[in-house]
Amino acid sequence: MPEENIFNFVLFGATGDLAMRKILPALYAAHRDGKLQAGGRIVCVAIQDFSKESYLAWVDANAAPHVKGEGPGLSESPSWRDFVQRIDYVMLNATQPGDYARLAAQLLPNAITVFYLATTPKLFEAICANLGASDIDLSQARVVLEKPLGHDLRTSRAINDAVARVFEENQIYRIDHYLGKESVQNLLALRFANSLFEPLWSRDSIEHVQLTIAEQLGVEGRGEFYDGTGAMRDMVQNHLLQLLCMVAMEPPISMDADAIRDEKVRVLRALKPFTPQELETKAVRAQYASGAVNGKAVPGYHNEPGIAPESTTESFVALHAEINNWRWAGVPFFLRTGKRLAQRSAEIVITFRPIPHAILPMPGGGASANRMVIKLQPEESIQLHCLAKQPGDSMTVRPVVLDLSFEQAFRQKRAEAYERLLLDVIRGNLSLFVRRDEQEAAWRWVEPLLNYWESPQMLASPPRSYIAGSWGPTASSSMMMRAGASWPEDR
């Protein structure tokens, strides 16, 4: 058995953008807050010819600026200098089996070993095969896989098969950082720790559900990658469907990892497939045109570096989905994501059915005033929108908001999503990670839509356009109107 206080955290792709922006800053935050076991080491692996000293200089320059809540002098602070002493560097070509002996020599014996694959998925098979053929003890190992895991169901299965030849399913951690957000986990607490909400959590009381992940950024130097991926693969197949599962799942029998993931799989399998006719009316794809974001002019999608001139890759998706089960039959679930939108935000809006008979003058023409808004970013909060009597002689009601701000309600520091998830990997907690059958169920639902958009007739038909800095194409609002709903900005 491994010693409790000892672990190896092996970071493949250790010079990349993800390692610098997210993983090393998250590990530092856990170290600074005393959550990272003192006996743990971080072994950074990449193909660049760095010495340990030159790599640590690279980390100072490229990772330290991304640590939140710290000043510009972080790289000289005692806590940071203590953290980087945990780090070793191994130059390794992931495709060369002989290089893995150098990695094996750097690992602490009798320890949990985490392999974080922050590389292109094209290298996952080679890395896992070479780990399996090496002298490294994998009996207590865990492997973390970053998205996108494949381009479609077939390639996703091929990657999973390659990893499964070396690691058992309970050793594989498919990461989705949205599941590490406090507000997403609080959704489970809200539903399953309170008697107030669960009786209302069904088609009897809920009119529709909206899930939005909006970005102000464009492709940001990742044009070639993004143009081969698009919003459906980059955001819908993983982040948005995971949020949908958290809203729609049945109560699990316990908080054990597989009990939670069993219920999420059932939701994904119950998603109603789109018919050919519905693909025209319940699915919207678009690309941003030139415009302005925060008062600054930005180019259109086709003028971004790395984007093919005739690209039909979507930077915006809006979908009208339905879940075919007893709890949710007939309730629309609206999913939306896009780049270069008006605001950076991620939120879940639960709209409850209007009262059956109004005895008071109702604002909004009788539309439901009761909504729960779960904000995931940039701030994290839960808001309950309801009606209350306005002070005065008349019985006039107006909307009010009961607002639970996590920052105000809980004064202690909250871990960032990556920090929480990396600590869960080290502890061996799979609850917030995606199981293989769950991932494949998501691919099965989105793949027909992807195939339709990539068919010859649709490739000849360009996506709709929307102005950068707006909330997307008018077709998205029209889709909502046909269902008797509206996005928040259209109310």
N, C-alpha and C positions, 0 to 999 in steps of 0.2 A: 504493500500500500504506500502511496506517496505521503510525504510529510505534509502536515496541514498548512504550514507557513511558507512552503516553497512552490514556486511555479516558474515555468518558462513561457514567455509570451513572444512568439516568433512572428514577426511582421514581414511578410513578403510584399514587395512593391514599396519598400520603405523610403524611397525618394520621391514618390508620387504625390499628387495633389491631395488625394484622400488621406494619406498618412499624415501629411503636414497640417491640413485644415481640421481634421476631425479626430483621428485615432490617437496620435501622440498628445495633442492637447487634452483629450478625454482621460488618457492614462495619467497625465500630470495632475489634472484636477482631482482624480481619485487618490493619488499620492499625497498631494498637498492637504487633503481633508482627512488623511489617516485611514482611508478605506482600502488601500492597496497593500497587501501583505508585505511585511518588511523583507521577507526572504525571497521575493520574486525578482526575476530579471527580465529585461526586454532585449531580444536579439533581433536586430533590424537587418533585413536581407534585401539586396538589390544587385543589379549587374554592374553598377558604376564602380570604378576603381578608387574607392575611398579608404583611407586609414580610419581608425576609430576617431582620431582627433579631427580630421577633415570632415567626417560625417557629423560629428557633434557641432562643428561650426555651421554646417548646413542646417542642422536642426535649430540652432539659435536664430539663424536668419529667416527660416521659412516656417517653423512651427510655433515659436514663441509669440509672434504677432497675432496668432489666432486664438490664444488663450483668453477667454472672456474674464472681465473683471480685474485685469492686471494692467499696470502701467507699461510704458515703453521700456523701462529698465528691467523687465522681468528676467532677461537672460543673465543678469548679474546677481539676482536675488539668491539667498541661501537655499530656499526651497527648490528653485529650479536647478541650481548646481547640484543639490543632493539628488534630484530626480534623474538628471542625465548620467549620474554615476551608475545607475542601473543599466544603462544602455551599452550594448556591444554591437559591432557591425561586422557582417560577413558578406564579402563579395561572392556572388553565386549566380551562375547562369541556370535558370530554372529548368532548362531542357537538358542539362548535362548531368547524368547520374553521378559521375565522379566528384562533382562539386559538393555533394551532400555530406561527404565525410568532414569537410570543414565546418559545416553546420552542426553535425553531431558532436564535434569536439567542444563546441561552445555551450552545450546544454547542461544544466544542472541535473545530476542523476536523481532518481527516486522522487520525481516531481511531476505534477500536472503540467502538461505541455499544450499550449494553445497555438495553433497555426492559423493566422489571420491572412487570408488570401486577398490582399488589396491590389490585385493585378487584373488585367484583362481576363475574362472568363476563358479565353482561348488557351491560357496557361494552366487552368485548373487540373486538367487531365494529366499533363506532364508533371506538375508539382506533386500531385497525390501518388502517381505511379512511382516517381523517384523516391518519395518518402517511404512508400511501402517496400521498395527494394533496398533501402539503406539499412544501416545498423541502428537507427533511431528506434527506441522503444515506443510503440504507438498504443500500447494497451491502456494507458491513461491519457491518451491524447484527445483533443477536440479540434475540429477544423471549422473555421468561420468563412462562409461564402458570401461575397457581396453581389448585389444585383448589377446589371441584368443577368439572370441565370438563363442564358439561351436567348435565341431570337424568335423561337416558336416552341410548340410542344415537343416536336421531334428533337431539336437541338437541346432543349432543357433536359429531356430524358437521357440524351447521350452524355451530358455533363454529369447528371446525377448517377448514371450507371458507372461512369469512370470513378467518381468519388466513392461510390458504394463498394467498389472492388477493394478498397483499402480501409475504409472507415464504416463502422456500423451506423445505422440511422440515429441512434441515441448519442453518437459522437459528432453529428453534423448540425451546425448552427447556421441556418439561412437567415441573414440579418435583414430586418426592415426597421430603420431607425424611428419611424413613426410610432411603432409599438412601444418604444422606450419613453415616449413623452408622458409626463405626469397626468396631463389632462385626458389622454386616451385610457390610461389605467384607471383614472378616476371615474371614467364612464362605467367600468365594471362595478366599482364601489357604489356609484350612484344607483345602478340598477339592482344589484344583488345584496346590498347592505341596508336598503331602506324599503319599508313597506309602502311608501308613498307612490313610487313611480312604476314598479313592475306591473300592477294591475292595469295601468294605462298604456302599457307598452305593447300595443297590438293594433290590428286593423280597426278595432272597435272605437279607438280613441284617437289614433294618429291618421291624419289626412295625407301627409307626404313627408319625405325626408330628403334633405339636400346635403351633399358633401362636396366641399370646394377646397381645392389646393391651388392658390393663385400665386404666381411669381411675377415680380417686376423685371427680373433679369432676363436677358436673351440667352443665346447659346454660349456666350462668354468664352470664346476661344476653343470650344468643344464642338465646332461645327461639323467636322467630319464624323465624329462619333454620333452626335445627335441626329444628323441627317440619315444615318442608318438605323436609328432607333425610333424616334418620334414620341409624342406624348402618351400614346396608348401603351407602348411597352415600358416607357420610362416611369410613368406615374400611375396609370390606371390599373395595369395588371398586378401591381404590387400594393403601393400605398393606399390608393382609393378603395380597392377591394378589401384590403385588411381593415380599413375603417368601417366599411359596410358590414363586415362580419362582426365587428365589436358591437355595432348598434343592433344587429338583427339576430344574433345568436340566441339560442335557448340557454337557460341557466345550466351551467355544468354541474355535475354531481359533486365536484370539489375544485380546488384551485390547482390541482396537479396539472402538469404540462399537457399530458395527453387528453385529459378530460376537457380542457379548454379547447385544444386543437380539434378534437372530435366534433365539437359543436360548430366551430368555424367551417370545417369541411362540409357539414350538412347544409350550411347556408349557401356555400359556393355551388354545391350540387343542385340546389333548388332554384338557382338563378334561371329565369326563363330565357331560352335562346331567342335571338332575334329572327323573325321571319324575313324573307327577301323584301317584302313590302315595308316592314318596319325599319329596315336599314335606311330608308330614305327619310323617314319622319321622326325616328327616335334616336338618331345618331348624327352628330354634327362634328365635322372636322374643319379646321381652318389654319391659316398661316398669318402671322402678323406682318402688316405693312409698316412703312416708316411712320413715325409719329414722335411723341414727346412723353417721357417718363420723368416725373418730378421736375418738370420744367426744362429738361435737357433733351435735345433732339437725338433720336436713335434711328438706326437704319432698319429697313425691312428685312424679313427672313432671307430673301434671296440675295441681299447685299452683305450678309454676314460671311466672314472668312470660312472656307471649308464647305459651303453649301453649294450643291450642284445647281446649275442655272435652271434646269427644268424640274427641280425637285417637287414632288407632291407630298413630302413628309409633313405630317400635321404637327403644329406647335400648340394647338388648342383642340380639346375634345369635350363635348358635352353629350351625355347619354341619359335616356329615360329607361331605367331598368326596373324589373319586377321580380319578386321572389314567390315562387309557387309552393307555398305551404300554408297551413291553417292560420298561423299567426299573422302573415303578411299578405295574403292573397288580395290583389287589387290595389295595394298601396304603392304609389310610384316612388322610386328611389332615383333621385337626380344626381348624377356624378358630373363634376366639372373640374377641369384643370387646364392651365395654359401659361405660356410665357409672355412677357411684356404686357401684363394686365395692369389695371389701375392701381392696385395695392398688392402688397405681399401679405397674404393671409391664408390661414387654413382653419376651416370651421365646419361643424356639423350643425344643421338646423333641423330640429324636430318640430313640425307644425301640427298642432292638435286640431281635431275637428271643431267647427263652430258649435256654439250652444244650439239646441234644437228649437228653442223659442225665445226670442229677445223681448223682454219686458221693459228694457231701458234703451234709449237711443244709442246705437252702436256705431262707433267710428269705423271708417273703412268700408261702409256699405254692407255690413254683415259678414265680411270675411273674418276668418278666425284671428283673434288677437293673441291667442295663447301659443307661445313658441318657447322651446328650449334651445338656446344657442350655446354650443360647446366650442369655445375658441382654443385652438391649438397653437397658433402663432400669429403675430409676433408675441402677444401676451397670452397667458393661459388663464382661462376663467370659464365659469358656467353662469349663464344668464337665463332667468325665467321671466318671460314677457307675459304680463297679464293686464287686466283692467282694474282700476280703482276709482272711487268717487272723487271728483275734483272738489276741493273746499268751496263752500258757498251754499246758497239756498236751494239751488236746483239739483236734481239727481242726474248730473252730467258725469259720465265716466270718460276716462282718458287712459292711454297706455302708460304703464310704469314698468320698471325693470328691477327685479331682485338680482343683484349681482354678487356672485361669489368670486372674488379675485384671489387666486392662490397666493399671490405675493403678499396680500394684506392679511389673509386668513391664517397663513402658515409662515411664521417669520423665519423659520430655519431655511438655510440654503437648500435649493432643490437641484438635484443632479441633472446635467444635460442628458439627452437621450443616449448618446453614444457612451457616456460614462456609465450609466445604469446598465446598458446592455453588455458592455465589456466586463463589468464586474459579475454579471450573471453568467457569462461564459466561464469565467474563472471558478465560480462557485458551482457550476454544473447545473444551472437552472434553465431548462428549455422552454419555459412557459411563454416567453415573448418572442419565440423564434418560429419560423415557418417550417412545417413538416412537408415531406415530399408530396404526399397525396393532396395536400392543401394547395401547394403550388401548381400541381398539374391540373387540378380542378379549375383554378383561375385561368390557366392557359386555354383549357377547352372552351371556356366561355368567351374569351376575347378573340380567339383565333378565327372564327368565321367572319367577324367584322374586319379583322386585319386582311384576311384573304379577299374580302369584297373590295376594300379600298385599294388593294394591290392588283386587282384584276385588270385585264387590258382595257375594258370599257371605262373604269374609273381612273386609270392612269392617264387616259386622254381627257379627263375632266378635272381641272385643277381644284384644289380645296378652296373653300370660301376665304375671304380676306377680312381682317379686322385691323383697325388703326392701333398701333402701339400706344399704350397708355389708356386704352378703353377697357371695357369688361368683356370683350370678345365680339363675335359676329351677331348681327340681329337674328340670325337663324336660331341661335341658342335661346333667346327670349321668346321667339315664336314657338319653339318646341315646348316651352313651359306653358305658354298661353293655351296651346291646344289641350293641355292636361288640366287647365284651370288653376295654374300656379304661376309664381313669378319669383325671380331671383331677388335677393334683398335690395339691390340697387335699383330695381324696377318698380318697387312698391311706391 
